[in-house]
Amino acid sequence: MILVLACTIGALYTIGAWLLMQRSLTRIVIGLAILGHGANLLLLTAGGRAGGVPIAGADPATTSDPLPQALALTAIVITFGVSGFLLAMAYRSWRQRRDDTVEDDLEDRRLAAAVRRLDQDRARRETREAAHGEIADQHEVGVGPGGDG
């Protein structure tokens, strides 16, 4: 039974993470909900077998651990709040543009272009240095312009 739960939790996390990486806010909200379900299942599975009510003075060997249940309730509340926020963003995006696709930020594009320019400059500089190194090696051996060859 534990193996089935572990595989189910893994599948929920995988599907949720894949959906979070999409561009559509609707898919992001669904991915967050699936991740929340995976987290709740993980927390309740970590609590172990069901037991008696955790009342003060009861036998600890036969009672259930209340901490995973409290953490699961907290995860439900957090997932609900974030889902509500993302749904509000998706609704506003749909009302303004009739589309819920998340686009790249202009600053992200500017930084990506700057990184590309730096990489191109670095490649040119390394190519120039390699060419100068070959010319210097040829001069040492005496081959090439000015050498006896």
VMD Tcl script that builds the backbone (N, CA, C; Angstrom):
set m [mol new atoms 447]
animate dup $m
set s [atomselect $m all]
$s set {name element resname resid chain x y z} {
  {N N MET 1 A 0.823 -1.192 0.000}
  {CA C MET 1 A 0.000 0.000 0.000}
  {C C MET 1 A 0.868 1.257 0.000}
  {N N ILE 2 A 1.994 1.217 0.737}
  {CA C ILE 2 A 2.893 2.367 0.791}
  {C C ILE 2 A 3.478 2.644 -0.589}
  {N N LEU 3 A 3.795 1.600 -1.351}
  {CA C LEU 3 A 4.359 1.779 -2.682}
  {C C LEU 3 A 3.358 2.469 -3.608}
  {N N VAL 4 A 2.096 2.084 -3.508}
  {CA C VAL 4 A 1.057 2.721 -4.330}
  {C C VAL 4 A 0.937 4.199 -3.969}
  {N N LEU 5 A 0.946 4.514 -2.676}
  {CA C LEU 5 A 0.883 5.911 -2.249}
  {C C LEU 5 A 2.104 6.700 -2.706}
  {N N ALA 6 A 3.269 6.093 -2.622}
  {CA C ALA 6 A 4.492 6.771 -3.054}
  {C C ALA 6 A 4.447 7.065 -4.554}
  {N N CYS 7 A 3.994 6.095 -5.333}
  {CA C CYS 7 A 3.874 6.318 -6.785}
  {C C CYS 7 A 2.829 7.377 -7.096}
  {N N THR 8 A 1.722 7.387 -6.365}
  {CA C THR 8 A 0.684 8.395 -6.572}
  {C C THR 8 A 1.202 9.782 -6.226}
  {N N ILE 9 A 1.925 9.903 -5.116}
  {CA C ILE 9 A 2.493 11.189 -4.718}
  {C C ILE 9 A 3.498 11.662 -5.761}
  {N N GLY 10 A 4.344 10.755 -6.237}
  {CA C GLY 10 A 5.319 11.096 -7.275}
  {C C GLY 10 A 4.644 11.554 -8.554}
  {N N ALA 11 A 3.579 10.876 -8.948}
  {CA C ALA 11 A 2.849 11.269 -10.159}
  {C C ALA 11 A 2.194 12.633 -9.986}
  {N N LEU 12 A 1.604 12.877 -8.817}
  {CA C LEU 12 A 0.985 14.183 -8.573}
  {C C LEU 12 A 2.020 15.307 -8.613}
  {N N TYR 13 A 3.172 15.100 -7.996}
  {CA C TYR 13 A 4.218 16.106 -8.021}
  {C C TYR 13 A 4.747 16.321 -9.441}
  {N N THR 14 A 4.909 15.249 -10.206}
  {CA C THR 14 A 5.418 15.363 -11.571}
  {C C THR 14 A 4.449 16.139 -12.458}
  {N N ILE 15 A 3.188 15.764 -12.421}
  {CA C ILE 15 A 2.182 16.443 -13.244}
  {C C ILE 15 A 2.033 17.896 -12.814}
  {N N GLY 16 A 2.000 18.134 -11.503}
  {CA C GLY 16 A 1.874 19.499 -11.006}
  {C C GLY 16 A 3.049 20.369 -11.400}
  {N N ALA 17 A 4.267 19.849 -11.297}
  {CA C ALA 17 A 5.450 20.626 -11.673}
  {C C ALA 17 A 5.456 20.916 -13.171}
  {N N TRP 18 A 5.060 19.934 -13.978}
  {CA C TRP 18 A 4.997 20.143 -15.428}
  {C C TRP 18 A 3.982 21.233 -15.773}
  {N N LEU 19 A 2.832 21.209 -15.116}
  {CA C LEU 19 A 1.807 22.218 -15.390}
  {C C LEU 19 A 2.245 23.607 -14.914}
  {N N LEU 20 A 3.013 23.683 -13.845}
  {CA C LEU 20 A 3.501 24.980 -13.361}
  {C C LEU 20 A 4.462 25.635 -14.343}
  {N N MET 21 A 5.125 24.851 -15.167}
  {CA C MET 21 A 6.086 25.406 -16.117}
  {C C MET 21 A 5.442 25.854 -17.430}
  {N N GLN 22 A 4.138 25.760 -17.547}
  {CA C GLN 22 A 3.442 26.188 -18.761}
  {C C GLN 22 A 3.245 27.694 -18.755}
  {N N ARG 23 A 2.853 28.254 -19.884}
  {CA C ARG 23 A 2.653 29.695 -20.020}
  {C C ARG 23 A 1.235 30.134 -19.665}
  {N N SER 24 A 0.281 29.238 -19.670}
  {CA C SER 24 A -1.109 29.589 -19.415}
  {C C SER 24 A -1.375 29.647 -17.911}
  {N N LEU 25 A -2.010 30.732 -17.454}
  {CA C LEU 25 A -2.314 30.852 -16.026}
  {C C LEU 25 A -3.306 29.786 -15.569}
  {N N THR 26 A -4.195 29.367 -16.459}
  {CA C THR 26 A -5.143 28.310 -16.105}
  {C C THR 26 A -4.399 27.021 -15.777}
  {N N ARG 27 A -3.424 26.684 -16.590}
  {CA C ARG 27 A -2.629 25.472 -16.323}
  {C C ARG 27 A -1.800 25.622 -15.047}
  {N N ILE 28 A -1.327 26.825 -14.788}
  {CA C ILE 28 A -0.551 27.066 -13.570}
  {C C ILE 28 A -1.432 26.853 -12.339}
  {N N VAL 29 A -2.675 27.337 -12.392}
  {CA C VAL 29 A -3.596 27.159 -11.258}
  {C C VAL 29 A -3.896 25.679 -11.053}
  {N N ILE 30 A -4.135 24.958 -12.134}
  {CA C ILE 30 A -4.415 23.513 -12.028}
  {C C ILE 30 A -3.182 22.781 -11.495}
  {N N GLY 31 A -1.994 23.166 -11.980}
  {CA C GLY 31 A -0.758 22.545 -11.492}
  {C C GLY 31 A -0.547 22.783 -10.010}
  {N N LEU 32 A -0.862 23.997 -9.551}
  {CA C LEU 32 A -0.741 24.298 -8.124}
  {C C LEU 32 A -1.718 23.456 -7.303}
  {N N ALA 33 A -2.927 23.293 -7.806}
  {CA C ALA 33 A -3.910 22.469 -7.087}
  {C C ALA 33 A -3.445 21.015 -7.005}
  {N N ILE 34 A -2.894 20.507 -8.091}
  {CA C ILE 34 A -2.405 19.116 -8.092}
  {C C ILE 34 A -1.217 18.974 -7.142}
  {N N LEU 35 A -0.312 19.963 -7.144}
  {CA C LEU 35 A 0.806 19.926 -6.194}
  {C C LEU 35 A 0.307 19.968 -4.758}
  {N N GLY 36 A -0.735 20.760 -4.507}
  {CA C GLY 36 A -1.320 20.822 -3.161}
  {C C GLY 36 A -1.883 19.483 -2.727}
  {N N HIS 37 A -2.547 18.800 -3.659}
  {CA C HIS 37 A -3.073 17.468 -3.333}
  {C C HIS 37 A -1.942 16.484 -3.052}
  {N N GLY 38 A -0.866 16.586 -3.835}
  {CA C GLY 38 A 0.291 15.730 -3.583}
  {C C GLY 38 A 0.915 15.995 -2.223}
  {N N ALA 39 A 1.005 17.271 -1.850}
  {CA C ALA 39 A 1.578 17.625 -0.545}
  {C C ALA 39 A 0.700 17.110 0.594}
  {N N ASN 40 A -0.625 17.247 0.443}
  {CA C ASN 40 A -1.529 16.751 1.488}
  {C C ASN 40 A -1.426 15.236 1.635}
  {N N LEU 41 A -1.371 14.550 0.507}
  {CA C LEU 41 A -1.246 13.091 0.558}
  {C C LEU 41 A 0.080 12.676 1.185}
  {N N LEU 42 A 1.148 13.412 0.866}
  {CA C LEU 42 A 2.454 13.120 1.455}
  {C C LEU 42 A 2.435 13.325 2.967}
  {N N LEU 43 A 1.840 14.425 3.407}
  {CA C LEU 43 A 1.785 14.697 4.849}
  {C C LEU 43 A 0.951 13.659 5.590}
  {N N LEU 44 A -0.178 13.294 5.022}
  {CA C LEU 44 A -1.014 12.301 5.706}
  {C C LEU 44 A -0.386 10.908 5.664}
  {N N THR 45 A 0.348 10.608 4.610}
  {CA C THR 45 A 1.061 9.329 4.555}
  {C C THR 45 A 2.185 9.314 5.587}
  {N N ALA 46 A 2.844 10.463 5.773}
  {CA C ALA 46 A 3.936 10.538 6.747}
  {C C ALA 46 A 3.426 10.365 8.173}
  {N N GLY 47 A 2.131 10.597 8.394}
  {CA C GLY 47 A 1.557 10.456 9.730}
  {C C GLY 47 A 1.457 9.013 10.198}
  {N N GLY 48 A 1.592 8.080 9.311}
  {CA C GLY 48 A 1.514 6.658 9.684}
  {C C GLY 48 A 0.088 6.149 9.706}
  {N N ARG 49 A -0.069 5.004 10.300}
  {CA C ARG 49 A -1.390 4.361 10.351}
  {C C ARG 49 A -2.358 5.167 11.218}
  {N N ALA 50 A -3.632 5.000 10.910}
  {CA C ALA 50 A -4.661 5.669 11.708}
  {C C ALA 50 A -4.674 5.074 13.113}
  {N N GLY 51 A -4.919 5.916 14.065}
  {CA C GLY 51 A -4.956 5.469 15.450}
  {C C GLY 51 A -6.085 6.139 16.196}
  {N N GLY 52 A -5.995 6.094 17.485}
  {CA C GLY 52 A -7.022 6.705 18.314}
  {C C GLY 52 A -6.878 8.215 18.350}
  {N N VAL 53 A -7.821 8.836 19.012}
  {CA C VAL 53 A -7.818 10.290 19.149}
  {C C VAL 53 A -6.663 10.701 20.057}
  {N N PRO 54 A -5.863 11.701 19.639}
  {CA C PRO 54 A -4.714 12.127 20.450}
  {C C PRO 54 A -5.141 13.030 21.598}
  {N N ILE 55 A -5.611 12.425 22.661}
  {CA C ILE 55 A -6.033 13.169 23.850}
  {C C ILE 55 A -4.931 13.030 24.899}
  {N N ALA 56 A -4.759 14.064 25.699}
  {CA C ALA 56 A -3.733 14.037 26.737}
  {C C ALA 56 A -3.985 12.869 27.684}
  {N N GLY 57 A -2.935 12.139 27.963}
  {CA C GLY 57 A -3.025 11.009 28.877}
  {C C GLY 57 A -3.292 9.687 28.173}
  {N N ALA 58 A -3.555 9.703 26.869}
  {CA C ALA 58 A -3.805 8.456 26.137}
  {C C ALA 58 A -2.471 7.764 25.854}
  {N N ASP 59 A -2.558 6.476 25.532}
  {CA C ASP 59 A -1.364 5.696 25.236}
  {C C ASP 59 A -0.758 6.179 23.917}
  {N N PRO 60 A 0.489 6.643 23.918}
  {CA C PRO 60 A 1.090 7.161 22.691}
  {C C PRO 60 A 1.251 6.105 21.597}
  {N N ALA 61 A 1.303 4.829 21.978}
  {CA C ALA 61 A 1.486 3.775 20.982}
  {C C ALA 61 A 0.230 3.554 20.149}
  {N N THR 62 A -0.928 3.896 20.666}
  {CA C THR 62 A -2.180 3.634 19.946}
  {C C THR 62 A -2.852 4.888 19.397}
  {N N THR 63 A -2.271 6.054 19.629}
  {CA C THR 63 A -2.898 7.275 19.138}
  {C C THR 63 A -2.238 7.727 17.834}
  {N N SER 64 A -2.961 8.498 17.075}
  {CA C SER 64 A -2.407 9.024 15.832}
  {C C SER 64 A -1.653 10.320 16.112}
  {N N ASP 65 A -0.742 10.639 15.237}
  {CA C ASP 65 A 0.069 11.845 15.393}
  {C C ASP 65 A -0.721 13.036 14.840}
  {N N PRO 66 A -0.994 14.046 15.644}
  {CA C PRO 66 A -1.792 15.180 15.146}
  {C C PRO 66 A -1.001 16.168 14.288}
  {N N LEU 67 A 0.322 16.134 14.331}
  {CA C LEU 67 A 1.122 17.106 13.593}
  {C C LEU 67 A 0.934 17.020 12.077}
  {N N PRO 68 A 0.994 15.830 11.456}
  {CA C PRO 68 A 0.766 15.778 10.007}
  {C C PRO 68 A -0.627 16.268 9.614}
  {N N GLN 69 A -1.616 16.025 10.457}
  {CA C GLN 69 A -2.958 16.503 10.162}
  {C C GLN 69 A -3.005 18.028 10.220}
  {N N ALA 70 A -2.341 18.615 11.191}
  {CA C ALA 70 A -2.293 20.077 11.299}
  {C C ALA 70 A -1.532 20.677 10.120}
  {N N LEU 71 A -0.430 20.038 9.726}
  {CA C LEU 71 A 0.329 20.521 8.578}
  {C C LEU 71 A -0.486 20.405 7.289}
  {N N ALA 72 A -1.261 19.328 7.148}
  {CA C ALA 72 A -2.113 19.170 5.967}
  {C C ALA 72 A -3.176 20.256 5.921}
  {N N LEU 73 A -3.770 20.576 7.059}
  {CA C LEU 73 A -4.755 21.660 7.089}
  {C C LEU 73 A -4.109 22.995 6.722}
  {N N THR 74 A -2.893 23.232 7.198}
  {CA C THR 74 A -2.180 24.448 6.849}
  {C C THR 74 A -1.880 24.490 5.354}
  {N N ALA 75 A -1.473 23.356 4.794}
  {CA C ALA 75 A -1.194 23.285 3.354}
  {C C ALA 75 A -2.458 23.546 2.539}
  {N N ILE 76 A -3.592 23.063 3.008}
  {CA C ILE 76 A -4.865 23.308 2.309}
  {C C ILE 76 A -5.166 24.802 2.282}
  {N N VAL 77 A -4.994 25.463 3.415}
  {CA C VAL 77 A -5.283 26.899 3.494}
  {C C VAL 77 A -4.333 27.693 2.596}
  {N N ILE 78 A -3.063 27.368 2.625}
  {CA C ILE 78 A -2.094 28.078 1.787}
  {C C ILE 78 A -2.392 27.842 0.311}
  {N N THR 79 A -2.667 26.605 -0.075}
  {CA C THR 79 A -2.997 26.304 -1.468}
  {C C THR 79 A -4.252 27.048 -1.906}
  {N N PHE 80 A -5.233 27.108 -1.031}
  {CA C PHE 80 A -6.466 27.823 -1.357}
  {C C PHE 80 A -6.195 29.311 -1.572}
  {N N GLY 81 A -5.410 29.918 -0.710}
  {CA C GLY 81 A -5.099 31.344 -0.841}
  {C C GLY 81 A -4.329 31.659 -2.109}
  {N N VAL 82 A -3.301 30.868 -2.406}
  {CA C VAL 82 A -2.504 31.102 -3.612}
  {C C VAL 82 A -3.336 30.836 -4.866}
  {N N SER 83 A -4.178 29.817 -4.817}
  {CA C SER 83 A -5.052 29.532 -5.964}
  {C C SER 83 A -6.018 30.684 -6.210}
  {N N GLY 84 A -6.583 31.241 -5.144}
  {CA C GLY 84 A -7.472 32.390 -5.292}
  {C C GLY 84 A -6.760 33.583 -5.911}
  {N N PHE 85 A -5.532 33.838 -5.473}
  {CA C PHE 85 A -4.743 34.934 -6.031}
  {C C PHE 85 A -4.460 34.710 -7.513}
  {N N LEU 86 A -4.034 33.487 -7.878}
  {CA C LEU 86 A -3.743 33.193 -9.280}
  {C C LEU 86 A -4.999 33.231 -10.139}
  {N N LEU 87 A -6.129 32.791 -9.597}
  {CA C LEU 87 A -7.381 32.877 -10.354}
  {C C LEU 87 A -7.767 34.332 -10.592}
  {N N ALA 88 A -7.542 35.190 -9.603}
  {CA C ALA 88 A -7.820 36.616 -9.792}
  {C C ALA 88 A -6.916 37.209 -10.871}
  {N N MET 89 A -5.651 36.807 -10.877}
  {CA C MET 89 A -4.742 37.276 -11.925}
  {C C MET 89 A -5.174 36.775 -13.294}
  {N N ALA 90 A -5.570 35.508 -13.381}
  {CA C ALA 90 A -6.012 34.953 -14.658}
  {C C ALA 90 A -7.276 35.658 -15.142}
  {N N TYR 91 A -8.193 35.933 -14.237}
  {CA C TYR 91 A -9.429 36.621 -14.609}
  {C C TYR 91 A -9.135 38.024 -15.120}
  {N N ARG 92 A -8.252 38.744 -14.430}
  {CA C ARG 92 A -7.899 40.094 -14.865}
  {C C ARG 92 A -7.195 40.062 -16.211}
  {N N SER 93 A -6.305 39.124 -16.401}
  {CA C SER 93 A -5.620 38.986 -17.681}
  {C C SER 93 A -6.612 38.685 -18.794}
  {N N TRP 94 A -7.572 37.827 -18.517}
  {CA C TRP 94 A -8.576 37.488 -19.519}
  {C C TRP 94 A -9.454 38.693 -19.839}
  {N N ARG 95 A -9.816 39.461 -18.833}
  {CA C ARG 95 A -10.650 40.642 -19.062}
  {C C ARG 95 A -9.909 41.711 -19.866}
  {N N GLN 96 A -8.609 41.863 -19.647}
  {CA C GLN 96 A -7.858 42.914 -20.333}
  {C C GLN 96 A -7.429 42.515 -21.740}
  {N N ARG 97 A -6.966 41.272 -21.912}
  {CA C ARG 97 A -6.374 40.881 -23.191}
  {C C ARG 97 A -7.077 39.732 -23.882}
  {N N ARG 98 A -8.078 39.152 -23.257}
  {CA C ARG 98 A -8.755 37.957 -23.777}
  {C C ARG 98 A -7.762 36.801 -23.968}
  {N N ASP 99 A -6.777 36.759 -23.080}
  {CA C ASP 99 A -5.759 35.722 -23.131}
  {C C ASP 99 A -5.178 35.579 -21.731}
  {N N ASP 100 A -4.841 34.370 -21.330}
  {CA C ASP 100 A -4.263 34.181 -19.998}
  {C C ASP 100 A -2.821 33.692 -20.069}
  {N N THR 101 A -2.159 33.961 -21.177}
  {CA C THR 101 A -0.779 33.542 -21.344}
  {C C THR 101 A 0.156 34.527 -20.650}
  {N N VAL 102 A 1.121 33.993 -19.917}
  {CA C VAL 102 A 2.117 34.816 -19.241}
  {C C VAL 102 A 3.240 35.088 -20.235}
  {N N GLU 103 A 3.529 36.363 -20.448}
  {CA C GLU 103 A 4.574 36.729 -21.402}
  {C C GLU 103 A 5.859 37.060 -20.663}
  {N N ASP 104 A 6.958 37.065 -21.417}
  {CA C ASP 104 A 8.242 37.434 -20.836}
  {C C ASP 104 A 8.232 38.900 -20.441}
  {N N ASP 105 A 8.914 39.187 -19.375}
  {CA C ASP 105 A 9.078 40.555 -18.915}
  {C C ASP 105 A 10.109 41.253 -19.800}
  {N N LEU 106 A 9.954 42.544 -20.038}
  {CA C LEU 106 A 10.901 43.288 -20.866}
  {C C LEU 106 A 12.294 43.280 -20.256}
  {N N GLU 107 A 12.369 43.332 -18.938}
  {CA C GLU 107 A 13.671 43.298 -18.265}
  {C C GLU 107 A 14.351 41.953 -18.476}
  {N N ASP 108 A 13.569 40.858 -18.470}
  {CA C ASP 108 A 14.138 39.538 -18.739}
  {C C ASP 108 A 14.716 39.474 -20.146}
  {N N ARG 109 A 14.009 40.035 -21.107}
  {CA C ARG 109 A 14.516 40.044 -22.491}
  {C C ARG 109 A 15.791 40.867 -22.590}
  {N N ARG 110 A 15.839 42.026 -21.910}
  {CA C ARG 110 A 17.025 42.871 -21.954}
  {C C ARG 110 A 18.227 42.152 -21.349}
  {N N LEU 111 A 18.017 41.473 -20.224}
  {CA C LEU 111 A 19.109 40.733 -19.587}
  {C C LEU 111 A 19.578 39.573 -20.463}
  {N N ALA 112 A 18.666 38.872 -21.103}
  {CA C ALA 112 A 19.042 37.761 -21.977}
  {C C ALA 112 A 19.860 38.262 -23.163}
  {N N ALA 113 A 19.472 39.414 -23.729}
  {CA C ALA 113 A 20.238 39.984 -24.841}
  {C C ALA 113 A 21.633 40.399 -24.380}
  {N N ALA 114 A 21.740 40.978 -23.185}
  {CA C ALA 114 A 23.048 41.381 -22.647}
  {C C ALA 114 A 23.941 40.168 -22.427}
  {N N VAL 115 A 23.384 39.093 -21.929}
  {CA C VAL 115 A 24.170 37.870 -21.716}
  {C C VAL 115 A 24.646 37.308 -23.051}
  {N N ARG 116 A 23.780 37.330 -24.067}
  {CA C ARG 116 A 24.190 36.855 -25.399}
  {C C ARG 116 A 25.338 37.695 -25.950}
  {N N ARG 117 A 25.244 39.032 -25.793}
  {CA C ARG 117 A 26.330 39.893 -26.270}
  {C C ARG 117 A 27.634 39.602 -25.539}
  {N N LEU 118 A 27.562 39.412 -24.222}
  {CA C LEU 118 A 28.772 39.097 -23.456}
  {C C LEU 118 A 29.373 37.767 -23.895}
  {N N ASP 119 A 28.538 36.768 -24.152}
  {CA C ASP 119 A 29.040 35.472 -24.615}
  {C C ASP 119 A 29.703 35.596 -25.985}
  {N N GLN 120 A 29.108 36.397 -26.883}
  {CA C GLN 120 A 29.701 36.590 -28.207}
  {C C GLN 120 A 31.037 37.323 -28.096}
  {N N ASP 121 A 31.103 38.351 -27.243}
  {CA C ASP 121 A 32.358 39.071 -27.051}
  {C C ASP 121 A 33.437 38.164 -26.474}
  {N N ARG 122 A 33.065 37.327 -25.526}
  {CA C ARG 122 A 34.019 36.399 -24.926}
  {C C ARG 122 A 34.530 35.404 -25.966}
  {N N ALA 123 A 33.642 34.905 -26.820}
  {CA C ALA 123 A 34.056 33.950 -27.858}
  {C C ALA 123 A 34.995 34.623 -28.859}
  {N N ARG 124 A 34.701 35.874 -29.257}
  {CA C ARG 124 A 35.589 36.593 -30.168}
  {C C ARG 124 A 36.959 36.819 -29.546}
  {N N ARG 125 A 36.978 37.196 -28.274}
  {CA C ARG 125 A 38.241 37.458 -27.588}
  {C C ARG 125 A 39.066 36.176 -27.483}
  {N N GLU 126 A 38.422 35.053 -27.168}
  {CA C GLU 126 A 39.152 33.785 -27.078}
  {C C GLU 126 A 39.691 33.362 -28.436}
  {N N THR 127 A 38.917 33.617 -29.497}
  {CA C THR 127 A 39.376 33.282 -30.843}
  {C C THR 127 A 40.586 34.140 -31.214}
  {N N ARG 128 A 40.520 35.449 -30.888}
  {CA C ARG 128 A 41.646 36.341 -31.159}
  {C C ARG 128 A 42.886 35.917 -30.388}
  {N N GLU 129 A 42.717 35.579 -29.112}
  {CA C GLU 129 A 43.861 35.159 -28.289}
  {C C GLU 129 A 44.458 33.861 -28.799}
  {N N ALA 130 A 43.615 32.956 -29.265}
  {CA C ALA 130 A 44.127 31.694 -29.806}
  {C C ALA 130 A 44.899 31.952 -31.096}
  {N N ALA 131 A 44.402 32.880 -31.932}
  {CA C ALA 131 A 45.105 33.195 -33.183}
  {C C ALA 131 A 46.444 33.856 -32.891}
  {N N HIS 132 A 46.499 34.766 -31.902}
  {CA C HIS 132 A 47.758 35.404 -31.541}
  {C C HIS 132 A 48.727 34.394 -30.943}
  {N N GLY 133 A 48.224 33.431 -30.226}
  {CA C GLY 133 A 49.081 32.394 -29.651}
  {C C GLY 133 A 49.714 31.535 -30.727}
  {N N GLU 134 A 48.963 31.238 -31.808}
  {CA C GLU 134 A 49.515 30.438 -32.905}
  {C C GLU 134 A 50.591 31.212 -33.647}
  {N N ILE 135 A 50.381 32.527 -33.850}
  {CA C ILE 135 A 51.382 33.343 -34.535}
  {C C ILE 135 A 52.650 33.407 -33.711}
  {N N ALA 136 A 52.513 33.560 -32.383}
  {CA C ALA 136 A 53.685 33.605 -31.510}
  {C C ALA 136 A 54.428 32.275 -31.551}
  {N N ASP 137 A 53.714 31.157 -31.610}
  {CA C ASP 137 A 54.363 29.846 -31.691}
  {C C ASP 137 A 55.117 29.704 -33.003}
  {N N GLN 138 A 54.556 30.219 -34.094}
  {CA C GLN 138 A 55.228 30.132 -35.389}
  {C C GLN 138 A 56.500 30.964 -35.395}
  {N N HIS 139 A 56.501 32.138 -34.739}
  {CA C HIS 139 A 57.690 32.977 -34.677}
  {C C HIS 139 A 58.793 32.312 -33.877}
  {N N GLU 140 A 58.441 31.604 -32.830}
  {CA C GLU 140 A 59.448 30.925 -32.010}
  {C C GLU 140 A 60.126 29.826 -32.797}
  {N N VAL 141 A 59.379 29.124 -33.638}
  {CA C VAL 141 A 59.934 28.026 -34.414}
  {C C VAL 141 A 60.665 28.564 -35.624}
  {N N GLY 142 A 60.311 29.751 -36.064}
  {CA C GLY 142 A 60.965 30.335 -37.231}
  {C C GLY 142 A 60.183 30.104 -38.498}
  {N N VAL 143 A 58.915 29.776 -38.390}
  {CA C VAL 143 A 58.082 29.533 -39.550}
  {C C VAL 143 A 57.137 30.716 -39.693}
  {N N GLY 144 A 56.826 31.070 -40.898}
  {CA C GLY 144 A 55.878 32.145 -41.108}
  {C C GLY 144 A 56.581 33.397 -41.552}
  {N N PRO 145 A 55.901 34.524 -41.455}
  {CA C PRO 145 A 56.470 35.783 -41.951}
  {C C PRO 145 A 57.736 36.154 -41.192}
  {N N GLY 146 A 58.764 36.451 -41.936}
  {CA C GLY 146 A 60.014 36.871 -41.321}
  {C C GLY 146 A 60.901 35.722 -40.890}
  {N N GLY 147 A 60.454 34.492 -40.990}
  {CA C GLY 147 A 61.256 33.355 -40.569}
  {C C GLY 147 A 62.048 32.785 -41.742}
  {N N ASP 148 A 62.979 31.894 -41.451}
  {CA C ASP 148 A 63.810 31.302 -42.495}
  {C C ASP 148 A 63.088 30.163 -43.180}
  {N N GLY 149 A 62.081 29.589 -42.514}
  {CA C GLY 149 A 61.200 28.596 -42.989}
  {C C GLY 149 A 61.673 27.466 -43.648}
}
mol reanalyze $m
mol bondsrecalc $m
mol representation Tube
mol addrep $m
